[in-house]
Amino acid sequence: MNIQKKKEPYNFYATVQKGYKNMATIMLCDDAAFMRLTLKKIVEGAGHKVVAEAQNGIEAVENYDIFRPEIVLMDITMPEMDGIAAVKEIKKSDESAKIIMVSAMGQQDKVFAAIAAGAKDFVVKPFESQRIIDCIKKYV
């Protein structure tokens, strides 16, 4: 009699994380496709894995619940739901969520509101690639 063991489903992210101790799973949230692409090149070039993207706050909240990334890079000004409201919603479902705001210069009041809502840090646009990488390292 040939008894087969039930195979566990393949978990790509767990496999990848075993090989890279400092690799983080990341979600990018920005309404500008070019900014998501720029951030993706930076974070993947540093050895991290982009597991989800969102172009507005509603998608950010939905994708966070699905993918549970270790780090979220979130724009403040987005359509449908802004980044501050998205931070509040994500923090309701996961108090330990690590969200880094990425905002344009001149939005200091909104950055402070995002930090008060639960964001861990912020990066001001335009940014140096190393600033993004260093910010991620702080929270991995």
C-alpha positions in Angstrom: 0.0 0.0 0.0 1.4 3.4 -1.1 0.5 6.2 1.3 1.3 9.7 0.2 1.9 12.5 2.6 -0.3 15.5 2.2 1.9 18.2 0.7 1.9 21.6 2.3 1.2 24.5 -0.1 4.3 26.2 -1.3 4.9 29.5 0.5 7.1 31.6 -1.7 7.5 34.4 0.8 8.5 32.1 3.6 11.1 30.5 1.3 12.5 33.8 0.2 12.7 35.1 3.7 14.7 32.1 4.9 17.4 32.9 2.4 17.6 36.6 3.2 17.6 37.5 6.8 17.4 41.2 6.2 15.0 41.0 3.4 11.6 42.7 4.0 8.3 42.3 2.2 7.1 45.7 1.1 3.9 47.3 -0.2 4.1 50.5 -2.3 1.2 52.9 -2.1 1.3 55.9 -4.5 -1.1 57.2 -7.1 1.8 58.0 -9.5 2.8 54.8 -11.4 6.3 56.3 -12.0 6.8 56.8 -8.3 5.8 53.2 -7.5 8.2 52.0 -10.3 11.0 54.2 -8.8 10.5 52.9 -5.3 10.3 49.3 -6.6 13.7 49.6 -8.3 15.2 51.0 -5.1 13.8 48.4 -2.7 14.3 45.4 -4.9 17.8 46.6 -5.7 18.5 46.5 -2.0 17.3 42.9 -1.8 13.7 43.4 -0.6 10.6 42.0 -2.1 7.6 44.1 -3.3 4.6 42.0 -2.6 1.9 44.5 -3.4 1.1 47.9 -4.8 -1.8 50.3 -4.4 -2.7 53.5 -6.2 -5.1 54.8 -3.5 -5.8 54.5 0.1 -8.7 52.0 -0.3 -6.4 49.6 -2.3 -3.7 50.1 0.3 -6.0 49.0 3.2 -7.4 46.0 1.1 -3.9 44.9 0.0 -2.5 45.2 3.5 -5.1 42.8 4.8 -4.3 40.3 2.0 -0.5 40.5 1.9 0.5 41.6 5.4 3.8 43.2 4.3 6.5 44.0 6.9 6.9 47.5 5.6 4.5 49.9 3.8 5.8 52.9 1.9 2.8 55.3 1.6 2.2 58.6 -0.2 0.0 61.1 1.7 -1.9 62.6 -1.2 -3.9 60.0 -3.0 -7.4 59.8 -4.5 -10.4 58.1 -2.9 -8.7 57.8 0.5 -5.6 59.7 1.5 -2.5 58.2 3.1 -3.4 59.4 6.6 -6.9 57.8 6.5 -5.3 54.6 5.2 -2.7 54.6 8.0 -5.6 54.8 10.5 -7.5 51.9 8.9 -4.4 49.7 8.7 -3.5 50.4 12.3 -7.0 49.4 13.3 -6.5 45.9 11.9 -2.8 45.6 12.8 -1.3 47.9 15.6 2.2 46.6 14.7 2.1 47.7 11.1 5.2 49.6 10.0 4.2 52.4 7.7 6.7 54.9 6.3 5.2 58.0 4.7 6.6 59.3 1.5 5.5 62.9 0.9 6.2 66.0 -1.1 8.0 68.9 0.4 5.7 71.4 2.0 3.4 68.8 3.6 4.9 68.9 7.1 1.5 69.3 8.8 0.2 66.2 7.0 3.4 64.3 7.9 2.8 65.1 11.6 -0.8 64.0 11.2 0.4 60.7 9.7 2.9 60.1 12.5 0.1 60.9 15.0 -2.1 58.3 13.2 0.6 55.6 13.6 3.1 56.0 10.8 6.7 55.1 12.0 8.7 57.5 9.8 8.6 59.7 6.8 10.7 60.4 3.7 10.4 63.7 1.8 10.2 63.8 -2.0 12.4 64.2 -3.9 14.5 61.7 -2.0 17.9 60.0 -2.3 17.7 56.2 -2.8 19.8 55.6 0.3 17.3 57.5 2.5 14.6 54.9 1.5 17.0 52.0 2.1 18.1 53.4 5.5 14.5 54.0 6.6 13.5 50.4 5.7 16.6 49.0 7.6 15.5 50.8 10.7 12.3 48.8 10.9 13.3 45.3 9.6 
